[in-house]
Amino acid sequence: MFVQDLSNMLWALASLGVSPEPAWLQQLLQEVTRRQIQKQLLPQHMANLGWALAKLGHRPDRDWVSRWV
């Protein structure tokens, strides 16, 4: 699965109003971080993830946010 797939999946869930379990979201964010280290994350992917997280009312921890801001 590519980063675009992960961001699209979360975007689709948020669009549908489906809120995944916090543990699932945490795993997704860890995978995004792993892939960013491999330079697979594009600005559009990050924008989609940010929108979806905001729509779902999920606030990532400070450590995760500090990597992107």
C-alpha positions in Angstrom: 0.0 0.0 0.0 1.3 3.4 -0.9 1.0 6.7 1.1 -1.5 8.0 -1.4 -3.6 4.9 -0.6 -3.4 5.6 3.1 -4.3 9.2 2.8 -7.2 8.4 0.3 -8.6 5.8 2.6 -8.6 8.1 5.6 -10.1 10.9 3.5 -12.9 8.6 2.3 -13.7 7.4 5.8 -13.8 11.0 7.1 -16.0 12.0 4.1 -18.4 9.2 5.1 -18.4 10.2 8.7 -16.8 6.9 9.8 -14.5 7.3 12.7 -11.9 4.5 13.0 -10.8 3.2 16.4 -8.0 5.3 17.9 -5.6 2.4 17.8 -6.2 2.0 14.1 -5.6 5.7 13.5 -2.4 5.5 15.5 -1.1 2.7 13.4 -2.0 4.6 10.3 0.0 7.6 11.5 2.9 5.5 12.4 2.9 4.0 8.9 2.7 7.5 7.4 5.8 8.5 9.5 7.7 5.4 8.4 6.9 6.2 4.7 7.9 9.9 5.2 11.3 8.7 6.3 11.5 6.9 3.0 10.4 10.1 1.2 7.1 8.7 -0.1 4.9 11.5 1.4 3.9 14.3 -0.9 2.3 17.6 0.2 -1.1 16.5 -1.3 -1.0 13.4 0.9 -0.3 15.5 4.0 -3.1 17.9 3.1 -5.6 15.0 2.7 -4.4 13.4 6.0 -4.7 16.7 7.8 -8.2 17.4 6.5 -9.4 13.9 7.4 -7.9 14.0 10.9 -9.6 17.4 11.5 -12.9 16.2 10.1 -12.7 13.1 12.4 -11.8 15.3 15.4 -8.6 13.3 15.9 -5.7 15.3 17.2 -2.3 13.5 16.7 0.2 13.7 19.5 2.7 16.6 19.6 5.6 14.4 18.6 3.8 13.4 15.4 2.7 17.0 14.6 6.2 18.4 15.3 7.6 16.3 12.4 5.4 18.0 9.9 5.3 21.6 11.2 
